[in-house]
Amino acid sequence: MASRDIAIACQGGGSHAAYTAGVLPVLLGEFDNLARAHAAAGQAYLESGTEGGMEAPVLVAMSGTSGGAISALLGWYGFITGGADEARRRLDAFGTVTRPRTGPRPR
Protein backbone atom coordinates (compact mmCIF):
# COMPACT_ATOMS: atom_id res chain seq x y z
CA MET A 1 0.00 0.00 0.00
CA ALA A 2 1.28 3.49 -0.84
CA SER A 3 2.52 5.65 1.98
CA ARG A 4 0.30 8.51 3.07
CA ASP A 5 3.07 10.21 5.08
CA ILE A 6 3.12 13.92 4.29
CA ALA A 7 5.53 16.72 5.17
CA ILE A 8 4.69 20.42 4.80
CA ALA A 9 7.20 23.15 3.90
CA CYS A 10 6.06 26.67 4.85
CA GLN A 11 7.22 29.63 2.80
CA GLY A 12 8.35 32.79 4.53
CA GLY A 13 8.47 36.39 3.47
CA GLY A 14 5.80 38.84 4.57
CA SER A 15 2.45 38.05 3.00
CA HIS A 16 3.53 34.48 2.17
CA ALA A 17 4.06 33.77 5.87
CA ALA A 18 0.69 35.35 6.72
CA TYR A 19 -1.01 33.19 4.10
CA THR A 20 0.74 30.09 5.43
CA ALA A 21 -0.40 30.84 8.99
CA GLY A 22 -3.97 31.14 7.73
CA VAL A 23 -3.94 27.96 5.64
CA LEU A 24 -2.16 25.65 8.10
CA PRO A 25 -5.09 25.23 10.51
CA VAL A 26 -7.27 24.08 7.60
CA LEU A 27 -4.64 21.63 6.33
CA LEU A 28 -3.88 20.25 9.78
CA GLY A 29 -7.53 19.31 10.23
CA GLU A 30 -7.11 16.79 7.38
CA PHE A 31 -4.47 14.65 9.11
CA ASP A 32 -5.10 11.75 11.46
CA ASN A 33 -1.94 11.10 13.43
CA LEU A 34 -4.00 9.48 16.17
CA ALA A 35 -4.75 6.53 13.88
CA ARG A 36 -1.03 5.77 13.59
CA ALA A 37 -0.67 5.88 17.37
CA HIS A 38 -3.53 3.39 17.63
CA ALA A 39 -1.85 1.18 15.02
CA ALA A 40 1.28 1.11 17.14
CA ALA A 41 -0.91 -0.17 19.96
CA GLY A 42 -2.26 -2.93 17.70
CA GLN A 43 -5.59 -1.29 16.87
CA ALA A 44 -7.09 -0.64 13.42
CA TYR A 45 -5.24 1.94 11.32
CA LEU A 46 -7.89 2.79 8.77
CA GLU A 47 -9.68 6.05 8.15
CA SER A 48 -13.35 5.61 8.93
CA GLY A 49 -15.61 5.88 5.91
CA THR A 50 -12.78 5.58 3.38
CA GLU A 51 -13.37 3.35 0.39
CA GLY A 52 -11.03 0.40 0.17
CA GLY A 53 -9.60 0.88 3.65
CA MET A 54 -7.05 3.47 2.59
CA GLU A 55 -4.72 4.67 5.34
CA ALA A 56 -5.47 8.10 6.72
CA PRO A 57 -2.89 10.76 5.81
CA VAL A 58 -0.31 11.31 8.54
CA LEU A 59 1.72 14.47 9.03
CA VAL A 60 5.33 13.44 9.64
CA ALA A 61 7.20 16.77 9.47
CA MET A 62 6.91 20.52 9.01
CA SER A 63 9.61 23.03 8.13
CA GLY A 64 9.85 26.56 6.86
CA THR A 65 11.94 29.64 6.27
CA SER A 66 11.62 33.03 7.95
CA GLY A 67 7.98 33.64 8.98
CA GLY A 68 7.10 30.23 7.54
CA ALA A 69 9.44 28.64 10.11
CA ILE A 70 7.51 30.35 12.91
CA SER A 71 4.24 29.12 11.41
CA ALA A 72 5.67 25.60 11.07
CA LEU A 73 6.86 25.61 14.68
CA LEU A 74 3.58 26.87 16.11
CA GLY A 75 1.51 24.62 13.86
CA TRP A 76 3.55 21.47 14.56
CA TYR A 77 3.79 22.01 18.31
CA GLY A 78 0.08 22.76 18.58
CA PHE A 79 -0.77 19.77 16.40
CA ILE A 80 1.27 17.24 18.36
CA THR A 81 0.16 18.56 21.75
CA GLY A 82 -3.51 19.20 21.10
CA GLY A 83 -4.45 18.52 17.49
CA ALA A 84 -5.60 20.88 14.77
CA ASP A 85 -7.62 23.03 17.19
CA GLU A 86 -4.58 23.74 19.35
CA ALA A 87 -2.50 24.51 16.27
CA ARG A 88 -5.18 26.95 15.12
CA ARG A 89 -5.23 28.63 18.53
CA ARG A 90 -1.45 29.09 18.53
CA LEU A 91 -1.32 30.38 14.96
CA ASP A 92 -4.22 32.79 15.61
CA ALA A 93 -2.48 34.11 18.73
CA PHE A 94 0.72 34.69 16.74
CA GLY A 95 -1.26 36.49 14.02
CA THR A 96 -2.86 38.74 16.63
CA VAL A 97 0.53 39.75 18.00
CA THR A 98 2.11 40.38 14.59
CA ARG A 99 -0.86 41.99 12.83
CA PRO A 100 -0.30 45.63 11.89
CA ARG A 101 -2.21 48.12 14.04
CA THR A 102 -4.02 51.12 12.60
CA GLY A 103 -3.75 54.59 14.02
CA PRO A 104 -0.84 56.66 15.23
CA ARG A 105 2.34 54.95 16.38
CA PRO A 106 3.47 55.47 19.96
CA ARG A 107 6.41 57.84 20.38
DSSP file with accessible surface (Angstrom, degrees, kcal/mol):
  #  RESIDUE AA STRUCTURE BP1 BP2  ACC     N-H-->O    O-->H-N    N-H-->O    O-->H-N    TCO  KAPPA ALPHA  PHI   PSI    X-CA   Y-CA   Z-CA
    1    1 A M              0   0  166      0, 0.0     2,-0.0     0, 0.0    53,-0.0   0.000 360.0 360.0 360.0 140.6    0.0    0.0    0.0
    2    2 A A        -     0   0   78      1,-0.1    53,-0.2     2,-0.0     2,-0.2  -0.324 360.0-106.1 -67.2 145.7    1.3    3.5   -0.8
    3    3 A S        -     0   0   84      1,-0.1    -1,-0.1     2,-0.1     0, 0.0  -0.480  22.4-165.5 -71.9 141.7    2.5    5.6    2.0
    4    4 A R        +     0   0   65     -2,-0.2    54,-1.9    52,-0.2     2,-0.3   0.053  43.2 133.8-112.4  21.9    0.3    8.5    3.1
    5    5 A D  E     -a   58   0A  65     52,-0.2     2,-0.4    54,-0.1    54,-0.2  -0.611  35.7-171.2 -73.8 130.3    3.1   10.2    5.1
    6    6 A I  E     -a   59   0A  68     52,-2.8    54,-2.8    -2,-0.3    55,-0.9  -0.972  15.5-165.0-130.8 138.2    3.1   13.9    4.3
    7    7 A A  E     -a   61   0A  65     -2,-0.4     2,-0.4    53,-0.2    55,-0.2  -0.924  13.1-147.0-117.0 146.5    5.5   16.7    5.2
    8    8 A I  E     -a   62   0A  28     53,-2.1    55,-2.1    -2,-0.4     2,-0.5  -0.961   4.2-160.1-117.6 130.8    4.7   20.4    4.8
    9    9 A A  E     -a   63   0A  83     -2,-0.4     2,-0.5    53,-0.2    55,-0.2  -0.949  14.1-150.1-107.7 126.7    7.2   23.1    3.9
   10   10 A C  E     -a   64   0A   7     53,-3.1    55,-1.6    -2,-0.5     2,-0.2  -0.872   8.7-136.8-104.3 124.9    6.1   26.7    4.8
   11   11 A Q        -     0   0  116     -2,-0.5     9,-0.2    53,-0.2     2,-0.1  -0.513  18.4-154.8 -79.8 142.9    7.2   29.6    2.8
   12   12 A G        +     0   0    9     -2,-0.2    54,-0.2    55,-0.2     4,-0.1  -0.401  43.5 100.1-103.1-175.0    8.4   32.8    4.5
   13   13 A G  S >  S-     0   0   39     -2,-0.1     3,-2.1     1,-0.1     4,-0.1   0.843  85.6 -67.8  99.6  83.3    8.5   36.4    3.5
   14   14 A G  T 3> S+     0   0   63      1,-0.3     4,-1.8     2,-0.2     3,-0.4  -0.179 125.2  18.8  55.3-113.4    5.8   38.8    4.6
   15   15 A S  H 3> S+     0   0   93      1,-0.2     4,-2.5     2,-0.2    -1,-0.3   0.795 122.5  60.8 -66.4 -27.6    2.4   38.1    3.0
   16   16 A H  H <> S+     0   0   90     -3,-2.1     4,-2.5     2,-0.2    -1,-0.2   0.920 106.2  46.8 -63.0 -42.9    3.5   34.5    2.2
   17   17 A A  H  > S+     0   0   14     -3,-0.4     4,-2.5     2,-0.2    -2,-0.2   0.896 111.7  51.0 -66.0 -39.0    4.1   33.8    5.9
   18   18 A A  H  X S+     0   0   67     -4,-1.8     4,-1.5     2,-0.2    -2,-0.2   0.919 111.1  48.3 -64.4 -41.8    0.7   35.3    6.7
   19   19 A Y  H  X S+     0   0  165     -4,-2.5     4,-2.2     2,-0.2     3,-0.2   0.938 110.7  51.4 -62.2 -45.8   -1.0   33.2    4.1
   20   20 A T  H  X S+     0   0   19     -4,-2.5     4,-2.7     1,-0.2    -2,-0.2   0.921 107.6  52.2 -57.7 -45.3    0.7   30.1    5.4
   21   21 A A  H  < S+     0   0   16     -4,-2.5    -1,-0.2     1,-0.2    -2,-0.2   0.834 112.3  47.1 -63.1 -30.4   -0.4   30.8    9.0
   22   22 A G  H  < S+     0   0   50     -4,-1.5     4,-0.4    -3,-0.2    -1,-0.2   0.832 115.7  42.9 -78.9 -32.8   -4.0   31.1    7.7
   23   23 A V  H >X S+     0   0   42     -4,-2.2     4,-2.2     1,-0.2     3,-0.7   0.835  97.7  73.7 -83.5 -33.0   -3.9   28.0    5.6
   24   24 A L  H 3X S+     0   0    3     -4,-2.7     4,-3.2     1,-0.2     5,-0.3   0.877  91.6  54.5 -53.2 -46.9   -2.2   25.7    8.1
   25   25 A P  H 3> S+     0   0    5      0, 0.0     4,-1.1     0, 0.0    -1,-0.2   0.895 110.5  48.1 -58.0 -34.3   -5.1   25.2   10.5
   26   26 A V  H <4 S+     0   0   95     -3,-0.7     3,-0.3    -4,-0.4     4,-0.3   0.946 114.6  45.1 -69.2 -45.8   -7.3   24.1    7.6
   27   27 A L  H >< S+     0   0   73     -4,-2.2     3,-2.0     1,-0.2     4,-0.3   0.909 108.0  56.9 -63.4 -43.0   -4.6   21.6    6.3
   28   28 A L  H >< S+     0   0    0     -4,-3.2     3,-1.3     1,-0.3    -1,-0.2   0.801  95.8  65.5 -63.1 -27.1   -3.9   20.2    9.8
   29   29 A G  T 3< S+     0   0   47     -4,-1.1    -1,-0.3    -3,-0.3    -2,-0.2   0.655  94.4  61.8 -67.4 -12.9   -7.5   19.3   10.2
   30   30 A E  T <  S+     0   0  136     -3,-2.0     2,-0.3    -4,-0.3    -1,-0.2   0.538  88.2  87.1 -90.1  -8.9   -7.1   16.8    7.4
   31   31 A F    <   -     0   0   30     -3,-1.3     2,-0.3    -4,-0.3    27,-0.2  -0.678  56.1-161.7 -97.6 150.1   -4.5   14.6    9.1
   32   32 A D    >>  +     0   0   58     25,-2.6     4,-0.7    -2,-0.3     3,-0.5  -0.670  25.1 156.1-129.4  74.2   -5.1   11.7   11.5
   33   33 A N  H 3> S+     0   0   45     -2,-0.3     4,-1.6     1,-0.2     3,-0.2   0.750  70.5  69.8 -70.4 -21.3   -1.9   11.1   13.4
   34   34 A L  H 3> S+     0   0  109      1,-0.2     4,-2.3     2,-0.2    -1,-0.2   0.876  90.9  60.0 -64.6 -34.0   -4.0    9.5   16.2
   35   35 A A  H <> S+     0   0    8     -3,-0.5     4,-2.2     1,-0.2    -1,-0.2   0.897 103.7  50.2 -61.4 -39.3   -4.7    6.5   13.9
   36   36 A R  H  X S+     0   0   86     -4,-0.7     4,-2.1    -3,-0.2    -1,-0.2   0.901 108.2  52.6 -66.9 -38.7   -1.0    5.8   13.6
   37   37 A A  H  X S+     0   0   57     -4,-1.6     4,-1.0     1,-0.2    -2,-0.2   0.913 109.9  49.0 -62.5 -39.2   -0.7    5.9   17.4
   38   38 A H  H  <>S+     0   0   75     -4,-2.3     5,-2.7     1,-0.2     3,-0.4   0.889 107.6  54.9 -65.8 -37.4   -3.5    3.4   17.6
   39   39 A A  H ><5S+     0   0   34     -4,-2.2     3,-2.0     1,-0.3    -1,-0.2   0.896 103.1  55.5 -62.8 -38.6   -1.9    1.2   15.0
   40   40 A A  H 3<5S+     0   0   95     -4,-2.1    -1,-0.3     1,-0.3    -2,-0.2   0.810 106.4  52.0 -63.7 -26.8    1.3    1.1   17.1
   41   41 A A  T 3<5S-     0   0   73     -4,-1.0    -1,-0.3    -3,-0.4    -2,-0.2   0.326 127.6-101.4 -90.9   6.8   -0.9   -0.2   20.0
   42   42 A G  T < 5S+     0   0   72     -3,-2.0    -3,-0.2     1,-0.3     2,-0.1   0.591  81.5 127.2  87.9  11.9   -2.3   -2.9   17.7
   43   43 A Q  S   <S-     0   0  111     -5,-2.7    -1,-0.3     1,-0.2    -2,-0.0  -0.470  71.2 -67.3 -96.3 171.8   -5.6   -1.3   16.9
   44   44 A A        -     0   0   83     -2,-0.1    -1,-0.2     1,-0.1     2,-0.1  -0.294  37.7-161.8 -61.2 137.9   -7.1   -0.6   13.4
   45   45 A Y        +     0   0   35     -7,-0.1     2,-0.4    -6,-0.1    11,-0.2  -0.505  48.2 115.7-119.0  57.0   -5.2    1.9   11.3
   46   46 A L        -     0   0   99      9,-0.1     2,-0.3    -2,-0.1     9,-0.2  -0.983  68.3-115.0-128.3 142.0   -7.9    2.8    8.8
   47   47 A E    >   -     0   0   68      7,-1.3     3,-1.5    -2,-0.4     6,-0.1  -0.576  40.9-113.3 -73.0 129.9   -9.7    6.0    8.1
   48   48 A S  T 3  S+     0   0  116     -2,-0.3     3,-0.1     1,-0.2    -1,-0.1  -0.409  96.9  13.7 -67.4 137.1  -13.4    5.6    8.9
   49   49 A G  T 3  S+     0   0   87      1,-0.3     2,-0.4    -2,-0.1    -1,-0.2   0.552  90.7 136.8  79.3   7.1  -15.6    5.9    5.9
   50   50 A T    X   -     0   0   35     -3,-1.5     3,-1.4     4,-0.1    -1,-0.3  -0.751  57.5-117.5 -91.3 132.6  -12.8    5.6    3.4
   51   51 A E  G >  S+     0   0  185     -2,-0.4     3,-0.8     1,-0.2    -1,-0.1  -0.391  95.3  10.7 -65.5 138.2  -13.4    3.3    0.4
   52   52 A G  G 3  S-     0   0   85      1,-0.2    -1,-0.2    -2,-0.1    -2,-0.0   0.591 118.2 -83.9  72.8   9.8  -11.0    0.4    0.2
   53   53 A G  G <   -     0   0   21     -3,-1.4    -1,-0.2     1,-0.2    -2,-0.1   0.887  65.9-176.6  65.4  35.5   -9.6    0.9    3.6
   54   54 A M    <   -     0   0   85     -3,-0.8    -7,-1.3    -7,-0.1    -1,-0.2  -0.444  31.4-104.3 -68.3 140.6   -7.0    3.5    2.6
   55   55 A E        -     0   0   47    -53,-0.2    -9,-0.1    -9,-0.2    -1,-0.1  -0.350  36.5-110.1 -63.1 144.1   -4.7    4.7    5.3
   56   56 A A        -     0   0    0    -11,-0.2   -52,-0.2   -24,-0.1    -1,-0.1  -0.454  41.3 -97.0 -69.9 145.4   -5.5    8.1    6.7
   57   57 A P        -     0   0   12      0, 0.0   -25,-2.6     0, 0.0     2,-0.4  -0.414  40.8-156.3 -65.2 142.1   -2.9   10.8    5.8
   58   58 A V  E     -a    5   0A   4    -54,-1.9   -52,-2.8   -27,-0.2     2,-0.6  -0.982  12.5-134.5-124.6 129.2   -0.3   11.3    8.5
   59   59 A L  E     +a    6   0A   2     -2,-0.4   -52,-0.2   -54,-0.2     3,-0.1  -0.733  28.8 170.4 -81.7 121.1    1.7   14.5    9.0
   60   60 A V  E     +     0   0A  63    -54,-2.8     2,-0.3    -2,-0.6   -53,-0.2   0.612  58.4   1.2-108.7 -17.2    5.3   13.4    9.6
   61   61 A A  E     -a    7   0A  43    -55,-0.9   -53,-2.1     2,-0.0     2,-0.3  -0.979  48.5-162.4-166.1 155.0    7.2   16.8    9.5
   62   62 A M  E     +a    8   0A  28     -2,-0.3     2,-0.3   -55,-0.2   -53,-0.2  -0.989  18.3 163.2-140.5 142.8    6.9   20.5    9.0
   63   63 A S  E     +a    9   0A  71    -55,-2.1   -53,-3.1    -2,-0.3     2,-0.3  -0.925   3.9 165.8-147.6 171.7    9.6   23.0    8.1
   64   64 A G  E     -a   10   0A  25     -2,-0.3     2,-0.4   -55,-0.2   -53,-0.2  -0.987  29.1-112.1-173.9 173.6    9.9   26.6    6.9
   65   65 A T  S >  S-     0   0   94    -55,-1.6     3,-2.1    -2,-0.3     4,-0.3  -0.943  74.4 -29.5-121.5 145.2   11.9   29.6    6.3
   66   66 A S  T >> S+     0   0   95     -2,-0.4     4,-1.2     1,-0.3     3,-1.0  -0.213 137.1   0.3  54.3-127.2   11.6   33.0    8.0
   67   67 A G  H 3> S+     0   0   17      1,-0.3     4,-2.2     2,-0.2    -1,-0.3   0.800 133.0  61.9 -62.7 -27.6    8.0   33.6    9.0
   68   68 A G  H <> S+     0   0    0     -3,-2.1     4,-2.6     1,-0.2    -1,-0.3   0.834  98.8  55.8 -66.2 -30.5    7.1   30.2    7.5
   69   69 A A  H <> S+     0   0   37     -3,-1.0     4,-2.6    -4,-0.3    -1,-0.2   0.899 107.2  48.8 -68.1 -38.3    9.4   28.6   10.1
   70   70 A I  H  X S+     0   0   71     -4,-1.2     4,-2.8     2,-0.2     5,-0.3   0.935 112.6  48.1 -65.0 -44.3    7.5   30.4   12.9
   71   71 A S  H  X S+     0   0    1     -4,-2.2     4,-2.8     1,-0.2     5,-0.3   0.912 112.1  49.6 -61.5 -42.4    4.2   29.1   11.4
   72   72 A A  H  X S+     0   0    5     -4,-2.6     4,-2.9     2,-0.2     5,-0.3   0.926 112.2  48.0 -62.9 -43.9    5.7   25.6   11.1
   73   73 A L  H  X S+     0   0  111     -4,-2.6     4,-2.7     2,-0.2     5,-0.3   0.956 116.1  41.9 -61.7 -51.4    6.9   25.6   14.7
   74   74 A L  H  X S+     0   0   36     -4,-2.8     4,-2.2     1,-0.2     5,-0.2   0.907 117.7  47.5 -64.8 -41.2    3.6   26.9   16.1
   75   75 A G  H  X S+     0   0    0     -4,-2.8     4,-2.5    -5,-0.3    -2,-0.2   0.937 115.3  44.2 -65.5 -46.0    1.5   24.6   13.9
   76   76 A W  H  X S+     0   0   74     -4,-2.9     4,-2.8    -5,-0.3     5,-0.3   0.950 115.3  47.0 -65.3 -49.0    3.6   21.5   14.6
   77   77 A Y  H  X S+     0   0  117     -4,-2.7     4,-1.7    -5,-0.3     5,-0.2   0.937 115.3  46.0 -61.4 -45.0    3.8   22.0   18.3
   78   78 A G  H  X S+     0   0    0     -4,-2.2     4,-2.4    -5,-0.3     5,-0.5   0.921 113.1  51.2 -61.7 -41.2    0.1   22.8   18.6
   79   79 A F  H  X S+     0   0   18     -4,-2.5     4,-1.7     1,-0.2    -2,-0.2   0.919 113.0  42.7 -64.6 -44.6   -0.8   19.8   16.4
   80   80 A I  H  < S+     0   0   94     -4,-2.8    -1,-0.2     1,-0.2    -2,-0.2   0.740 121.1  41.3 -78.2 -19.7    1.3   17.2   18.4
   81   81 A T  H  < S-     0   0   73     -4,-1.7    -2,-0.2    -5,-0.3    -1,-0.2   0.723 140.7  -3.6 -97.4 -22.9    0.2   18.6   21.7
   82   82 A G  H  X S-     0   0   48     -4,-2.4     4,-0.6     1,-0.2     3,-0.3   0.309  95.9-113.6-153.9  10.8   -3.5   19.2   21.1
   83   83 A G  H  X  -     0   0   25     -4,-1.7     4,-2.1    -5,-0.5     3,-0.3  -0.235  63.0 -36.5  83.4-171.4   -4.4   18.5   17.5
   84   84 A A  H  > S+     0   0   18      1,-0.2     4,-2.6   -56,-0.2    -1,-0.2   0.847 134.1  57.3 -61.0 -35.1   -5.6   20.9   14.8
   85   85 A D  H  > S+     0   0  122     -3,-0.3     4,-2.2     2,-0.2    -1,-0.2   0.910 108.1  46.2 -65.4 -39.6   -7.6   23.0   17.2
   86   86 A E  H  X S+     0   0   43     -4,-0.6     4,-2.4    -3,-0.3    -1,-0.2   0.899 111.5  52.0 -70.2 -37.5   -4.6   23.7   19.4
   87   87 A A  H  X S+     0   0    0     -4,-2.1     4,-2.6    -9,-0.3     5,-0.2   0.933 109.8  49.8 -61.7 -44.0   -2.5   24.5   16.3
   88   88 A R  H  X S+     0   0   85     -4,-2.6     4,-2.8     1,-0.2     5,-0.2   0.923 109.5  51.3 -61.0 -43.3   -5.2   27.0   15.1
   89   89 A R  H  X S+     0   0  128     -4,-2.2     4,-2.3     1,-0.2    -1,-0.2   0.937 112.4  45.6 -61.2 -45.3   -5.2   28.6   18.5
   90   90 A R  H  X S+     0   0   69     -4,-2.4     4,-2.1     2,-0.2    -2,-0.2   0.911 114.4  47.2 -66.3 -42.4   -1.5   29.1   18.5
   91   91 A L  H  X S+     0   0    3     -4,-2.6     4,-2.4     2,-0.2    -1,-0.2   0.900 112.3  50.3 -67.3 -38.9   -1.3   30.4   15.0
   92   92 A D  H  X S+     0   0   88     -4,-2.8     4,-2.1    -5,-0.2    -2,-0.2   0.909 109.6  50.9 -64.1 -41.1   -4.2   32.8   15.6
   93   93 A A  H  X S+     0   0   46     -4,-2.3     4,-1.8    -5,-0.2    -2,-0.2   0.914 110.6  49.1 -63.3 -40.9   -2.5   34.1   18.7
   94   94 A F  H  X S+     0   0   63     -4,-2.1     4,-2.2     1,-0.2    -2,-0.2   0.930 110.2  51.4 -64.5 -41.8    0.7   34.7   16.7
   95   95 A G  H  X S+     0   0   18     -4,-2.4     4,-1.4     1,-0.2    -1,-0.2   0.869 107.3  53.6 -63.4 -35.3   -1.3   36.5   14.0
   96   96 A T  H  < S+     0   0   71     -4,-2.1    -1,-0.2     1,-0.2    -2,-0.2   0.910 111.0  45.8 -66.4 -39.4   -2.9   38.7   16.6
   97   97 A V  H  < S+     0   0  111     -4,-1.8    -2,-0.2     1,-0.2    -1,-0.2   0.880 119.9  38.8 -71.3 -37.3    0.5   39.8   18.0
   98   98 A T  H  < S+     0   0   79     -4,-2.2    -1,-0.2    -5,-0.2    -2,-0.2   0.558  86.6 114.5 -94.4  -7.4    2.1   40.4   14.6
   99   99 A R  S  < S-     0   0  138     -4,-1.4    -3,-0.0    -5,-0.2    -4,-0.0  -0.396  75.5-106.6 -66.0 135.8   -0.9   42.0   12.8
  100  100 A P        -     0   0  117      0, 0.0     2,-0.3     0, 0.0    -1,-0.1  -0.331  32.5-137.0 -61.8 143.2   -0.3   45.6   11.9
  101  101 A R        -     0   0  173      2,-0.1     2,-0.2    -3,-0.1     4,-0.0  -0.770  11.2-133.3 -99.7 146.6   -2.2   48.1   14.0
  102  102 A T        +     0   0  144     -2,-0.3    -1,-0.0     2,-0.0     0, 0.0  -0.614  63.6  44.4 -93.8 161.6   -4.0   51.1   12.6
  103  103 A G  S    S-     0   0   59     -2,-0.2    -2,-0.1     2,-0.0     2,-0.0  -0.399  99.4 -23.2  99.6 179.9   -3.7   54.6   14.0
  104  104 A P        -     0   0  133      0, 0.0     3,-0.0     0, 0.0    -2,-0.0  -0.323  64.3-119.3 -67.6 147.2   -0.8   56.7   15.2
  105  105 A R        -     0   0  219      1,-0.1    -2,-0.0    -2,-0.0     2,-0.0  -0.622  32.5-104.5 -83.3 143.9    2.3   54.9   16.4
  106  106 A P              0   0  130      0, 0.0    -1,-0.1     0, 0.0     0, 0.0  -0.352 360.0 360.0 -65.7 147.5    3.5   55.5   20.0
  107  107 A R              0   0  289     -3,-0.0     0, 0.0    -2,-0.0     0, 0.0  -0.677 360.0 360.0-100.2 360.0    6.4   57.8   20.4
